[in-house]
Amino acid sequence: MNSKKPELLLFPYGGNAIESLDIASKNYSVVGFIDDSSNLQGKTYHGIPIRNRNLFTEFPLAKVLAVPGNPTNFYKRTELIRNLNIPKDRFTSLISSSASIGLESKIGANCLIFQNVVISSNAIINDNVIILPSSVIHHDSELGDGTIVGSGSIIAGKCNIGRNVYIGSGVRIRNGINIGEGALIGMGSVVTKDVPPRSISYGVPAVSVKERNSSSFYK
């Protein structure tokens, strides 16, 4: 019986990919990080090489987890992933064994669900979503493509979170809230009313303080 683990490539080299290793190593053999920075290429992390995009063709059967995104470039997530030109069926989702996924909940492609996350009944997690440890997504809520949820956040029932949203650590979102695409919610905020697209909001209760002008990443 062949017990060899399937191969996995992680893009890019950074915090999200590094933190995913504990989950990935249980079911995959991580054969490389892919990063576009020439300063990183040629280095290794825990024996795993950091290389350029040639690894995609060097390991044609390897699955891919693409997890770019931080508070400064989160609104580009879906574009960054799309520009890899990887067929959708090559992406995999990683879900920690300690996560709890409710009945009839749906998890899309290329998602990263960390330790102790709770996703309740009928929630929808679309493609390219990252949910950091100990966050809770309650019943009938939906997270749009490319959204990042920081650790220890709570999204109450029947919320609609748009594409490419960044929700900081420790955020609380009241039930039935709509958050527009490309919005950023600062850590520790309590969201009690709808949040406009491409806005920056924070506070208790959260207040929208700024809106970005560019909409080029939301086409």
Buried (B, 14 or more C-beta within 10 A) or exposed (E): EEEEEEBBBBBBBBEBBBBBBEBBEEBBEBBBBBBEEEEBBEBEBEEBBBBBBEBBEEBEEBBBBBBBBEEEEBBBBBBBBEEBEBEEEBBBBBBBEEBEBBEEBEBBBBBBBBBBBBBBEBBBBBBBBBBBBBBBBBBBBBBBBBBBBBBBBBBBBBBBBBBBBBBBBBBBBBEEBBBBBBBBBBBBBBBEEBBBBBBBBBBEEBBBEEBBEEEEBBE
